[in-house]
Amino acid sequence: MEGWKFIVDHNVGKLAKWLRMMGYDSLFFNGSDDSSMVRTALKEGRVILTRDTQIMKRGLVTSGRLKAVLIGSDRPRLQMSQVIRELKLDCQFKPFSLCLECNQPLLKRSKAEVEGWVPPYVFQTQEQYVECPACHRIYWKGTHWQAMTRKLEQFGEYPEEET
């Protein structure tokens, strides 16, 4: 299923940013009320990603009505590898199409529109920009983007357990 949507429990929070980077709609749940997270997941058709074994025992999960993935590692790199492998995610689904901070779809911006909003060197060297309509962060394909792209390519290559 290409259009996976996730709700990421606070105990595996870094997954939200990496999934957003791949283009997957991923809510970060920072609350302590698991019932609220389960309700949101059910209402919005989201897969729960968690390390909380109690969530996995809920009837909605055990019956298969609600999909949840119990994350085995406390290491973000292995967590991502597990999610990619178990759900057969495409690391290049819609890369860099969502805001890494607030999960909103990014909008293309012209160079003229970002003048004064990005560092001068970035403005001089970059031509393509996107902006989050909610938090107004501006993104471009600089060295951070290149490093994140390499990291995404590597996620599927990691073994289940580090040796």
Backbone as CSV, one residue per row, in Angstrom:
resi,resn,N_x,N_y,N_z,CA_x,CA_y,CA_z,C_x,C_y,C_z
1,MET,0.854,-1.194,0.000,0.000,0.000,0.000,0.886,1.238,0.000
2,GLU,0.807,2.028,-1.047,1.679,3.194,-1.176,1.263,4.347,-0.281
3,GLY,-0.022,4.542,-0.048,-0.487,5.702,0.699,-0.559,5.505,2.195
4,TRP,0.382,4.795,2.758,0.390,4.587,4.204,0.330,5.929,4.921
5,LYS,-0.416,5.954,6.020,-0.440,7.095,6.931,-0.112,6.542,8.318
6,PHE,0.662,7.298,9.079,1.143,6.802,10.359,0.802,7.741,11.497
7,ILE,0.752,7.151,12.687,0.773,7.924,13.924,1.917,7.309,14.731
8,VAL,2.873,8.145,15.073,4.122,7.698,15.672,4.109,8.042,17.153
9,ASP,4.194,7.034,17.983,4.195,7.212,19.422,5.470,7.946,19.856
10,HIS,5.374,8.659,20.959,6.514,9.443,21.453,7.751,8.587,21.718
11,ASN,7.575,7.299,21.964,8.720,6.438,22.274,9.518,6.025,21.035
12,VAL,9.055,6.412,19.859,9.792,6.193,18.601,9.686,7.444,17.719
13,GLY,9.735,8.589,18.359,9.433,9.865,17.717,10.258,10.218,16.502
14,LYS,11.514,9.783,16.444,12.348,10.151,15.289,11.828,9.535,13.997
15,LEU,11.042,8.480,14.112,10.467,7.870,12.913,9.594,8.865,12.143
16,ALA,8.897,9.737,12.860,7.993,10.684,12.189,8.740,11.528,11.176
17,LYS,9.882,12.069,11.563,10.641,12.934,10.657,11.159,12.158,9.449
18,TRP,11.665,10.958,9.684,12.200,10.161,8.568,11.090,9.717,7.619
19,LEU,9.938,9.362,8.155,8.816,8.974,7.286,8.323,10.174,6.484
20,ARG,8.278,11.337,7.115,7.898,12.555,6.393,8.891,12.833,5.272
21,MET,10.173,12.604,5.556,11.202,12.820,4.556,10.938,11.957,3.318
22,MET,10.422,10.750,3.542,10.112,9.840,2.442,8.807,10.219,1.750
23,GLY,8.004,11.078,2.388,6.736,11.515,1.819,5.512,10.878,2.443
24,TYR,5.690,10.169,3.551,4.565,9.512,4.215,3.991,10.402,5.311
25,ASP,2.688,10.612,5.251,1.955,11.398,6.233,2.139,10.749,7.606
26,SER,2.771,11.469,8.533,3.126,10.889,9.835,2.881,11.871,10.964
27,LEU,1.865,11.577,11.762,1.585,12.391,12.940,2.474,11.937,14.090
28,PHE,2.950,12.893,14.860,3.720,12.588,16.057,2.776,12.708,17.237
29,PHE,2.648,11.628,18.029,1.772,11.636,19.196,2.629,11.761,20.443
30,ASN,2.505,12.897,21.117,3.323,13.155,22.301,2.514,13.055,23.583
31,GLY,1.295,12.582,23.499,0.449,12.500,24.679,0.678,11.239,25.476
32,SER,0.020,11.173,26.607,0.146,9.987,27.455,-1.121,9.139,27.409
33,ASP,-2.147,9.615,26.729,-3.416,8.900,26.643,-3.423,8.011,25.395
34,ASP,-3.044,6.764,25.597,-2.994,5.821,24.471,-4.337,5.701,23.766
35,SER,-5.434,5.825,24.526,-6.761,5.721,23.913,-6.975,6.805,22.872
36,SER,-6.469,7.993,23.144,-6.589,9.090,22.199,-5.812,8.779,20.920
37,MET,-4.623,8.216,21.067,-3.820,7.852,19.907,-4.537,6.778,19.084
38,VAL,-5.094,5.789,19.754,-5.807,4.702,19.076,-7.027,5.256,18.338
39,ARG,-7.777,6.156,18.986,-8.948,6.765,18.329,-8.544,7.522,17.066
40,THR,-7.475,8.306,17.174,-7.001,9.063,16.006,-6.583,8.117,14.886
41,ALA,-5.850,7.084,15.233,-5.396,6.113,14.229,-6.589,5.468,13.531
42,LEU,-7.579,5.073,14.285,-8.756,4.412,13.727,-9.551,5.384,12.842
43,LYS,-9.780,6.578,13.352,-10.563,7.584,12.628,-9.897,7.990,11.313
44,GLU,-8.556,8.115,11.317,-7.840,8.632,10.151,-7.160,7.548,9.316
45,GLY,-7.362,6.289,9.682,-6.768,5.193,8.929,-5.252,5.172,9.010
46,ARG,-4.720,5.405,10.190,-3.273,5.478,10.393,-2.749,4.198,11.038
47,VAL,-1.529,3.843,10.699,-0.826,2.728,11.314,-0.093,3.276,12.540
48,ILE,-0.238,2.600,13.663,0.466,3.011,14.882,1.865,2.396,14.868
49,LEU,2.848,3.231,15.138,4.224,2.766,15.317,4.586,3.046,16.773
50,THR,4.951,1.997,17.507,5.176,2.152,18.940,6.121,1.091,19.480
51,ARG,6.648,1.351,20.663,7.403,0.332,21.399,6.576,-0.158,22.586
52,ASP,5.359,0.340,22.727,4.474,0.039,23.852,3.746,-1.293,23.603
53,THR,4.132,-2.305,24.347,3.531,-3.632,24.156,2.054,-3.652,24.543
54,GLN,1.625,-2.754,25.413,0.220,-2.729,25.828,-0.707,-2.339,24.680
55,ILE,-0.251,-1.466,23.817,-1.071,-1.088,22.656,-1.298,-2.300,21.759
56,MET,-0.285,-3.135,21.652,-0.389,-4.314,20.791,-1.412,-5.326,21.324
57,LYS,-1.774,-5.229,22.600,-2.735,-6.152,23.212,-4.177,-5.673,23.092
58,ARG,-4.384,-4.464,22.602,-5.743,-3.929,22.482,-6.541,-4.726,21.452
59,GLY,-7.799,-4.885,21.706,-8.672,-5.663,20.829,-8.692,-5.177,19.394
60,LEU,-8.675,-3.852,19.195,-8.678,-3.314,17.836,-7.435,-3.748,17.055
61,VAL,-6.329,-3.912,17.763,-5.082,-4.324,17.117,-5.069,-5.835,16.913
62,THR,-5.390,-6.586,17.958,-5.344,-8.053,17.848,-6.367,-8.586,16.851
63,SER,-7.485,-7.862,16.676,-8.505,-8.294,15.714,-8.112,-7.945,14.273
64,GLY,-7.108,-7.089,14.117,-6.694,-6.673,12.789,-7.439,-5.458,12.274
65,ARG,-8.362,-4.930,13.053,-9.125,-3.756,12.629,-8.234,-2.503,12.566
66,LEU,-7.211,-2.492,13.414,-6.272,-1.376,13.457,-4.865,-1.941,13.325
67,LYS,-4.111,-1.433,12.372,-2.743,-1.918,12.165,-1.799,-1.169,13.085
68,ALA,-0.929,-1.930,13.731,0.112,-1.356,14.586,1.373,-2.182,14.408
69,VAL,2.501,-1.509,14.492,3.789,-2.183,14.385,4.529,-1.960,15.695
70,LEU,4.890,-3.065,16.330,5.690,-2.994,17.550,7.145,-2.882,17.131
71,ILE,7.745,-1.772,17.457,9.130,-1.498,17.072,10.059,-2.187,18.067
72,GLY,10.999,-2.951,17.546,11.845,-3.783,18.386,13.076,-3.116,18.962
73,SER,13.581,-2.100,18.301,14.846,-1.504,18.720,14.631,-0.105,19.297
74,ASP,15.585,0.326,20.099,15.544,1.711,20.560,16.448,2.599,19.704
75,ARG,17.041,2.024,18.663,17.928,2.770,17.764,17.159,3.206,16.522
76,PRO,17.093,4.520,16.265,16.300,5.026,15.140,16.639,4.381,13.797
77,ARG,17.877,4.126,13.534,18.278,3.520,12.265,17.652,2.137,12.105
78,LEU,17.684,1.343,13.160,17.080,0.012,13.101,15.560,0.085,13.101
79,GLN,15.010,1.085,13.772,13.563,1.282,13.755,13.083,1.538,12.324
80,MET,13.780,2.441,11.635,13.396,2.742,10.255,13.527,1.517,9.374
81,SER,14.613,0.794,9.528,14.806,-0.411,8.720,13.684,-1.404,8.949
82,GLN,13.251,-1.550,10.195,12.161,-2.467,10.508,10.865,-2.029,9.824
83,VAL,10.531,-0.752,9.930,9.283,-0.252,9.342,9.312,-0.406,7.822
84,ILE,10.424,-0.041,7.207,10.556,-0.170,5.749,10.391,-1.622,5.322
85,ARG,11.037,-2.509,6.042,11.011,-3.936,5.694,9.610,-4.531,5.924
86,GLU,9.037,-4.296,7.112,7.739,-4.914,7.429,6.600,-4.408,6.563
87,LEU,6.624,-3.120,6.235,5.522,-2.542,5.471,5.862,-2.377,3.990
88,LYS,7.077,-2.810,3.642,7.536,-2.717,2.253,7.395,-1.293,1.712
89,LEU,7.908,-0.344,2.481,7.821,1.064,2.107,8.837,1.401,1.027
90,ASP,8.473,2.340,0.216,9.351,2.868,-0.824,10.074,4.081,-0.255
91,CYS,11.382,3.994,-0.106,12.172,5.095,0.467,12.099,6.354,-0.392
92,GLN,11.697,6.210,-1.624,11.573,7.361,-2.522,10.109,7.562,-2.934
93,PHE,9.176,7.320,-2.016,7.744,7.426,-2.291,7.401,8.806,-2.857
94,LYS,7.562,9.828,-2.082,7.391,11.224,-2.505,8.391,12.041,-1.698
95,PRO,9.669,11.827,-1.938,10.682,12.421,-1.071,10.598,13.945,-0.992
96,PHE,10.745,14.423,0.229,10.808,15.854,0.515,9.571,16.598,0.020
97,SER,8.416,15.976,0.202,7.160,16.612,-0.195,6.360,17.096,1.007
98,LEU,6.802,16.715,2.216,6.126,17.133,3.449,7.092,17.894,4.349
99,CYS,6.553,18.815,5.123,7.374,19.533,6.094,7.861,18.537,7.144
100,LEU,9.147,18.567,7.424,9.716,17.647,8.401,9.253,17.964,9.808
101,GLU,8.840,19.185,10.051,8.424,19.595,11.391,6.932,19.451,11.640
102,CYS,6.105,19.822,10.654,4.659,19.823,10.951,3.813,18.981,10.000
103,ASN,4.456,18.233,9.103,3.748,17.235,8.295,2.838,17.820,7.212
104,GLN,2.965,19.086,6.901,2.119,19.703,5.879,2.763,19.545,4.496
105,PRO,1.952,19.404,3.445,2.514,19.339,2.095,3.244,20.639,1.751
106,LEU,4.418,20.498,1.162,5.235,21.653,0.816,4.789,22.248,-0.515
107,LEU,4.937,23.558,-0.637,4.540,24.277,-1.842,5.774,24.850,-2.528
108,LYS,5.823,24.733,-3.851,6.945,25.292,-4.609,6.944,26.811,-4.477
109,ARG,8.138,27.348,-4.376,8.320,28.794,-4.317,9.387,29.193,-5.334
110,SER,9.196,30.336,-5.930,10.189,30.840,-6.880,11.354,31.446,-6.106
111,LYS,12.435,31.614,-6.788,13.616,32.222,-6.184,13.273,33.628,-5.684
112,ALA,12.509,34.357,-6.460,12.129,35.722,-6.059,11.306,35.724,-4.769
113,GLU,10.471,34.716,-4.591,9.613,34.659,-3.401,10.394,34.411,-2.110
114,VAL,11.564,33.786,-2.211,12.317,33.457,-0.990,13.448,34.436,-0.715
115,GLU,13.631,35.398,-1.605,14.708,36.371,-1.391,14.513,37.064,-0.043
116,GLY,15.572,37.089,0.733,15.514,37.678,2.069,15.104,36.699,3.153
117,TRP,14.614,35.530,2.742,14.167,34.516,3.702,15.160,33.366,3.845
118,VAL,16.110,33.287,2.948,17.143,32.252,3.011,18.501,32.944,3.097
119,PRO,19.517,32.252,3.606,20.851,32.872,3.679,21.333,33.306,2.289
120,PRO,22.099,34.386,2.233,22.568,34.903,0.932,23.286,33.863,0.078
121,TYR,24.126,33.048,0.671,24.835,32.032,-0.110,23.852,31.043,-0.730
122,VAL,22.862,30.635,0.036,21.836,29.717,-0.469,21.103,30.372,-1.636
123,PHE,20.744,31.625,-1.467,20.041,32.335,-2.531,20.876,32.399,-3.805
124,GLN,22.189,32.576,-3.657,23.072,32.672,-4.814,23.282,31.320,-5.507
125,THR,23.228,30.234,-4.730,23.613,28.928,-5.286,22.455,27.984,-5.579
126,GLN,21.283,28.265,-5.088,20.148,27.351,-5.269,19.076,27.980,-6.149
127,GLU,18.361,27.123,-6.880,17.314,27.610,-7.782,15.920,27.122,-7.398
128,GLN,15.840,25.976,-6.705,14.539,25.382,-6.384,14.285,25.453,-4.882
129,TYR,13.060,25.890,-4.537,12.694,26.046,-3.137,11.269,25.531,-2.923
130,VAL,11.016,25.065,-1.714,9.656,24.728,-1.289,9.453,25.321,0.104
131,GLU,8.178,25.592,0.415,7.853,26.212,1.702,6.691,25.480,2.352
132,CYS,6.730,25.402,3.655,5.608,24.864,4.413,4.587,25.988,4.597
133,PRO,3.339,25.755,4.199,2.332,26.804,4.343,1.919,27.040,5.799
134,ALA,2.240,26.094,6.678,1.840,26.237,8.078,2.910,26.928,8.928
135,CYS,4.138,26.401,8.889,5.192,26.956,9.743,6.152,27.866,8.980
136,HIS,5.998,27.915,7.665,6.772,28.791,6.774,8.266,28.487,6.709
137,ARG,8.645,27.259,7.055,10.035,26.855,6.847,10.263,26.729,5.340
138,ILE,11.449,27.099,4.925,11.808,27.004,3.516,12.893,25.945,3.381
139,TYR,12.701,25.087,2.386,13.644,23.996,2.129,14.235,24.158,0.738
140,TRP,15.472,23.662,0.570,16.150,23.654,-0.720,17.067,22.448,-0.765
141,LYS,17.557,22.124,-1.961,18.361,20.916,-2.155,19.845,21.193,-1.936
142,GLY,20.196,21.517,-0.722,21.588,21.762,-0.362,22.258,20.515,0.187
143,THR,23.309,20.711,0.954,24.084,19.578,1.464,23.288,18.730,2.453
144,HIS,22.400,19.350,3.256,21.568,18.558,4.173,20.653,17.625,3.390
145,TRP,20.067,18.146,2.326,19.178,17.340,1.491,19.948,16.157,0.908
146,GLN,21.160,16.408,0.442,21.974,15.344,-0.142,22.300,14.272,0.906
147,ALA,22.650,14.704,2.113,22.969,13.757,3.183,21.739,12.936,3.568
148,MET,20.581,13.578,3.638,19.351,12.857,3.988,18.979,11.871,2.893
149,THR,19.189,12.244,1.646,18.912,11.338,0.527,19.774,10.084,0.630
150,ARG,21.058,10.255,0.928,21.950,9.099,1.101,21.487,8.219,2.255
151,LYS,21.058,8.849,3.347,20.585,8.095,4.514,19.339,7.285,4.156
152,LEU,18.410,7.886,3.423,17.212,7.160,3.001,17.575,5.946,2.158
153,GLU,18.538,6.115,1.273,18.961,4.999,0.419,19.554,3.864,1.248
154,GLN,20.175,4.197,2.347,20.824,3.194,3.193,19.858,2.462,4.112
155,PHE,18.729,3.085,4.467,17.834,2.487,5.463,17.436,1.059,5.132
156,GLY,17.093,0.799,3.894,16.677,-0.541,3.516,17.804,-1.561,3.520
157,GLU,19.034,-1.083,3.606,20.187,-1.980,3.548,20.623,-2.496,4.910
158,TYR,20.138,-1.876,6.000,20.595,-2.283,7.329,20.026,-3.618,7.728
159,PRO,20.817,-4.430,8.389,20.307,-5.727,8.866,19.335,-5.516,10.018
160,GLU,18.609,-6.583,10.330,17.667,-6.514,11.454,18.370,-6.184,12.756
161,GLU,19.454,-6.801,12.993,20.216,-6.577,14.224,21.626,-6.157,13.860
162,GLU,22.160,-5.219,14.605,23.553,-4.848,14.388,24.448,-5.883,15.012
163,THR,25.542,-6.156,14.361,26.477,-7.123,14.917,27.674,-6.424,15.513
